[in-house]
Amino acid sequence: MDANMTPDRQTGFRTLAVPEGRFLAENGPLQARLDGDVLRLGLRLEEAHANAGGITHGGMLMTFADTQLCLGAMFRLGEFGHLATINLTVDFVRPGVTGGWLEGETMIVRATRNMVFVETILTVDGETALRASAVLWRGGDQTFDPAALFSEGDLSRLGRKGEAAPPAGYREVAIPGPFLINNGPLYGEIEGDTLRIGLRIEERHCNSAGVCHGGLAMMLADLQTSAGTMFRTGNFQFMPTIHFSCDLVAAVRLGDWLYGETNVIRQTRNLSFAECLLYVDDSPVMRASDISKISNKAFDLFTPETIFV
């Protein structure tokens, strides 16, 4: 092993400075390496990032991709004003195996006065794991200080969980997988063949601006789409996501109740096409679409008999 490498970090990478207790700190620790105008993020994949199948949850991979695209775009452009993701499209190429080293780099496709179009390819131990593209909006008064990119030491997860206070009719769900458990508690309600999953936004779900991190919303949308599809169709088979696209249409704020609902478009023998909307106070805040592979493996953790605690 290289003398500059540790089990958690590759050569030249240092801990990324993020606000403790916020979403990136709770789901890190993210590392970064800066070479000129190229910012590469890195992450040693841990059990805490995994789903029920023991591989990295798609929500964690999308969180990493979103962060790579936004921060990487700032350094590529040499401009450190506020960038907000309004669309993210992802293709999952291979699983993120626990213990692997996740790394990315941002490419600028085009930049206009109001928008930045970006792409990234994430690798795990040097092999392509995910391809992502995004549309970023240039706006707001918040700025990023590049001199404050790195932390002097490793950040610790605080794990502070408040009172979820779900609306009437919602019950806590028995969510499998460390990543979902760590970022819950999640609640659900069933109405006929419709499953709605929601959570109360706490400070640990937020970004540095104090609003819900896009990665948290993507995590919920990914879960809502897959679990909601199972309830809509009555087909409780393991369905890993292979393509995901979302539009973030409004900010979700501290204290909001965020929940979703799924619409199944079509299923074939091997593929499922579905979409979902996430809401706050009955107003849409995210639209997502999903293509999943239908496996022959039963997934009985999400059934009307097993879903609730």
C-alpha positions as CSV (number, residue, x, y, z in Angstrom):
1,M,0.0,0.0,0.0
2,D,1.2,3.5,-0.8
3,A,2.6,5.3,2.3
4,N,0.2,8.1,1.7
5,M,-2.9,5.8,1.6
6,T,-5.0,4.7,4.6
7,P,-7.9,2.2,4.5
8,D,-10.3,5.2,4.2
9,R,-8.4,7.5,1.9
10,Q,-6.5,7.5,-1.3
11,T,-3.3,9.4,-2.1
12,G,-3.8,13.2,-2.2
13,F,-7.4,13.1,-0.8
14,R,-8.3,15.1,2.3
15,T,-11.6,15.3,4.3
16,L,-14.1,17.7,2.7
17,A,-15.3,20.4,5.1
18,V,-19.1,20.2,5.5
19,P,-21.3,21.4,8.3
20,E,-21.4,18.8,11.1
21,G,-24.8,17.3,11.7
22,R,-26.0,18.0,8.1
23,F,-26.7,15.4,5.5
24,L,-23.2,15.2,3.9
25,A,-21.5,14.9,7.3
26,E,-23.9,12.2,8.5
27,N,-23.4,10.2,5.3
28,G,-19.7,10.7,4.7
29,P,-16.9,11.2,5.3
30,L,-16.4,12.7,1.9
31,Q,-12.9,13.2,0.7
32,A,-11.6,15.6,-2.0
33,R,-8.5,16.1,-4.1
34,L,-7.9,19.4,-6.0
35,D,-5.6,19.4,-9.1
36,G,-5.7,22.9,-10.7
37,D,-9.3,23.3,-11.7
38,V,-10.2,19.6,-11.3
39,L,-11.9,18.6,-8.1
40,R,-12.3,14.9,-7.5
41,L,-14.4,13.6,-4.7
42,G,-13.8,10.3,-3.0
43,L,-15.6,8.0,-0.5
44,R,-14.7,4.7,1.1
45,L,-18.0,2.8,0.9
46,E,-19.1,1.6,4.3
47,E,-21.8,-0.6,5.7
48,A,-23.6,2.6,6.7
49,H,-24.1,3.4,3.0
50,A,-25.6,0.1,2.1
51,N,-29.1,-1.1,1.3
52,A,-30.8,-4.3,2.4
53,G,-28.8,-6.3,-0.2
54,G,-25.5,-5.2,1.3
55,I,-24.5,-3.0,-1.6
56,T,-24.3,0.8,-1.7
57,H,-27.8,2.4,-1.7
58,G,-28.7,4.2,-4.9
59,G,-29.6,7.3,-2.8
60,M,-26.0,7.4,-1.5
61,L,-24.5,7.1,-5.0
62,M,-26.8,9.9,-6.3
63,T,-25.9,12.1,-3.3
64,F,-22.2,11.6,-4.1
65,A,-22.9,12.3,-7.9
66,D,-24.9,15.5,-7.1
67,T,-22.2,16.8,-4.8
68,Q,-19.4,15.9,-7.3
69,L,-21.3,17.7,-10.1
70,C,-22.0,20.9,-8.2
71,L,-18.6,21.3,-6.5
72,G,-16.7,20.1,-9.5
73,A,-18.5,22.6,-11.7
74,M,-17.6,25.5,-9.5
75,F,-13.9,24.7,-9.8
76,R,-14.0,24.0,-13.5
77,L,-15.7,27.4,-14.0
78,G,-13.6,29.2,-11.4
79,E,-16.8,30.7,-10.1
80,F,-18.1,29.9,-6.6
81,G,-21.7,31.3,-6.6
82,H,-24.7,29.2,-5.7
83,L,-25.5,26.3,-7.9
84,A,-28.7,24.3,-7.4
85,T,-29.6,21.0,-9.1
86,I,-32.8,21.2,-11.1
87,N,-32.4,17.9,-13.0
88,L,-30.3,14.8,-12.3
89,T,-30.3,11.8,-14.6
90,V,-28.4,8.6,-13.5
91,D,-27.6,5.2,-15.1
92,F,-26.4,2.6,-12.6
93,V,-23.8,0.5,-14.3
94,R,-22.5,-1.8,-11.5
95,P,-23.0,-2.1,-7.7
96,G,-21.0,-0.1,-5.2
97,V,-19.5,-2.9,-3.1
98,T,-18.8,-2.2,0.6
99,G,-15.1,-1.4,1.1
100,G,-14.7,-0.1,-2.4
101,W,-13.3,3.4,-3.2
102,L,-15.8,5.6,-4.9
103,E,-14.4,8.5,-7.0
104,G,-15.7,11.0,-9.5
105,E,-14.8,14.0,-11.8
106,T,-16.9,16.7,-13.3
107,M,-17.1,17.7,-17.0
108,I,-18.7,20.9,-18.2
109,V,-20.9,20.3,-21.3
110,R,-22.1,23.9,-21.6
111,A,-22.5,27.0,-19.4
112,T,-25.0,29.8,-20.0
113,R,-25.9,32.9,-18.0
114,N,-28.4,31.0,-15.9
115,M,-27.6,27.3,-16.4
116,V,-24.7,24.9,-16.3
117,F,-24.9,21.5,-18.0
118,V,-22.5,18.9,-16.4
119,E,-21.6,15.2,-16.6
120,T,-19.7,12.8,-14.4
121,I,-18.7,9.1,-14.4
122,L,-18.2,7.6,-11.0
123,T,-15.9,4.7,-10.5
124,V,-15.5,2.1,-7.8
125,D,-12.0,0.8,-7.5
126,G,-11.4,2.1,-11.0
127,E,-14.4,0.5,-12.7
128,T,-17.3,2.5,-14.0
129,A,-20.2,2.3,-11.6
130,L,-22.5,5.2,-12.4
131,R,-23.0,7.7,-15.2
132,A,-24.8,11.0,-14.4
133,S,-25.7,14.3,-16.0
134,A,-27.3,17.3,-14.5
135,V,-28.7,20.7,-15.1
136,L,-27.6,23.2,-12.5
137,W,-29.2,26.6,-11.9
138,R,-27.1,29.6,-11.2
139,G,-28.9,31.7,-8.6
140,G,-29.1,33.0,-5.1
141,D,-26.7,35.0,-3.0
142,Q,-24.9,32.2,-1.3
143,T,-21.2,31.7,-2.2
144,F,-18.7,29.0,-1.6
145,D,-15.3,29.8,-0.2
146,P,-12.7,27.6,-2.0
147,A,-10.2,28.3,0.7
148,A,-12.5,26.4,3.2
149,L,-12.7,23.3,1.0
150,F,-10.9,21.0,3.4
151,S,-11.4,20.1,7.1
152,E,-8.5,20.0,9.5
153,G,-9.6,16.7,10.8
154,D,-12.1,13.9,10.2
155,L,-15.7,14.8,10.9
156,S,-17.8,12.6,13.1
157,R,-21.4,11.6,12.6
158,L,-23.6,13.1,15.3
159,G,-26.7,10.9,14.7
160,R,-29.1,13.3,16.3
161,K,-32.7,12.3,15.6
162,G,-35.6,14.5,16.6
163,E,-39.4,13.8,16.9
164,A,-40.7,12.7,13.5
165,A,-44.3,13.8,14.3
166,P,-45.9,12.1,11.2
167,P,-49.4,13.1,10.1
168,A,-52.4,11.0,11.2
169,G,-52.6,7.7,9.4
170,Y,-48.8,7.2,9.0
171,R,-47.1,4.4,10.8
172,E,-43.3,3.7,11.1
173,V,-42.1,1.3,8.5
174,A,-39.6,-1.5,9.0
175,I,-37.1,-0.1,6.4
176,P,-34.3,-2.6,5.7
177,G,-30.7,-1.4,5.1
178,P,-28.4,0.8,7.1
179,F,-28.6,3.8,4.8
180,L,-32.4,4.1,5.0
181,I,-32.4,3.4,8.7
182,N,-29.7,6.0,9.4
183,N,-31.6,8.7,7.4
184,G,-35.1,7.8,8.7
185,P,-37.3,7.3,10.5
186,L,-39.6,6.7,7.6
187,Y,-43.3,6.3,7.8
188,G,-46.0,5.0,5.4
189,E,-49.7,4.8,4.8
190,I,-51.6,2.3,2.7
191,E,-54.8,3.2,0.8
192,G,-55.9,0.3,-1.4
193,D,-53.0,-0.5,-3.6
194,T,-51.3,2.9,-3.0
195,L,-48.3,3.1,-0.6
196,R,-47.1,6.5,0.4
197,I,-43.8,6.9,2.2
198,G,-42.8,10.1,4.1
199,L,-40.5,11.6,6.6
200,R,-40.2,14.8,8.6
201,I,-37.2,17.0,7.5
202,E,-34.7,17.5,10.3
203,E,-31.4,19.4,10.4
204,R,-29.5,16.3,9.6
205,H,-31.4,16.0,6.3
206,C,-30.3,19.5,5.2
207,N,-27.5,21.0,3.2
208,S,-25.3,24.0,4.1
209,A,-28.1,26.4,3.1
210,G,-30.4,24.8,5.7
211,V,-32.8,23.2,3.2
212,C,-33.4,19.6,2.5
213,H,-30.4,18.1,0.6
214,G,-31.3,16.9,-2.9
215,G,-29.7,13.5,-2.1
216,L,-32.2,12.9,0.7
217,A,-35.1,13.7,-1.6
218,M,-33.6,11.3,-4.2
219,M,-33.3,8.6,-1.6
220,L,-37.0,8.9,-0.8
221,A,-38.0,9.1,-4.4
222,D,-36.0,6.0,-5.2
223,L,-37.6,4.1,-2.3
224,Q,-41.0,5.4,-3.1
225,T,-40.9,4.4,-6.7
226,S,-39.7,0.8,-6.1
227,A,-41.8,0.1,-3.0
228,G,-44.8,1.9,-4.4
229,T,-44.5,-0.2,-7.6
230,M,-44.6,-3.4,-5.6
231,F,-47.8,-2.4,-3.9
232,R,-49.4,-1.1,-7.2
233,T,-48.7,-4.4,-9.0
234,G,-48.7,-6.9,-6.1
235,N,-45.4,-8.2,-7.5
236,F,-43.0,-8.3,-4.5
237,Q,-39.8,-9.1,-6.4
238,F,-36.4,-7.4,-5.9
239,M,-36.2,-4.6,-8.4
240,P,-32.8,-2.8,-8.5
241,T,-32.9,0.6,-10.2
242,I,-30.9,0.8,-13.4
243,H,-32.0,4.3,-14.5
244,F,-33.3,7.3,-12.5
245,S,-34.1,10.8,-13.5
246,C,-35.6,13.6,-11.3
247,D,-36.6,17.2,-11.5
248,L,-36.3,19.3,-8.3
249,V,-39.0,21.9,-8.7
250,A,-39.2,23.5,-5.2
251,A,-37.1,23.7,-2.0
252,V,-38.0,21.5,0.9
253,R,-37.4,23.1,4.2
254,L,-36.7,22.2,7.8
255,G,-39.8,20.8,9.5
256,D,-41.6,20.0,6.2
257,W,-43.4,16.6,5.9
258,L,-42.1,15.2,2.6
259,Y,-44.0,12.2,1.1
260,G,-44.4,10.5,-2.2
261,E,-46.8,8.6,-4.4
262,T,-46.0,6.1,-7.3
263,N,-47.6,5.6,-10.7
264,V,-46.6,2.5,-12.6
265,I,-46.4,3.2,-16.4
266,R,-45.6,-0.3,-17.7
267,Q,-44.0,-3.6,-16.8
268,T,-42.5,-6.2,-19.1
269,R,-41.1,-9.6,-18.2
270,N,-37.8,-8.0,-17.1
271,L,-38.3,-4.3,-16.7
272,S,-40.5,-2.0,-14.7
273,F,-41.2,1.7,-15.8
274,A,-42.6,3.9,-13.0
275,E,-42.7,7.5,-11.8
276,C,-43.4,9.3,-8.6
277,L,-44.1,12.7,-7.2
278,L,-42.8,14.0,-3.9
279,Y,-45.0,16.5,-2.1
280,V,-45.0,19.0,0.7
281,D,-48.5,20.2,1.8
282,D,-50.0,18.6,-1.3
283,S,-47.7,20.7,-3.6
284,P,-45.2,18.8,-5.8
285,V,-41.5,19.4,-5.0
286,M,-39.9,16.6,-7.1
287,R,-40.8,14.6,-10.1
288,A,-38.9,11.3,-10.7
289,S,-38.9,8.5,-13.2
290,D,-37.4,5.1,-12.8
291,I,-36.5,2.0,-14.8
292,S,-35.9,-1.1,-12.7
293,K,-34.9,-4.6,-13.5
294,I,-37.3,-7.3,-12.3
295,S,-35.4,-10.1,-10.7
296,N,-36.6,-13.6,-9.8
297,K,-35.6,-13.0,-6.2
298,A,-38.6,-12.5,-3.8
299,F,-38.5,-9.4,-1.7
300,D,-40.9,-10.0,1.1
301,L,-39.7,-7.1,3.3
302,F,-42.2,-4.7,1.6
303,T,-45.5,-6.4,1.8
304,P,-48.7,-5.3,3.6
305,E,-47.9,-7.8,6.3
306,T,-44.3,-6.9,6.8
307,I,-43.8,-3.2,6.0
308,F,-44.8,-1.8,9.4
309,V,-42.8,-1.9,12.6
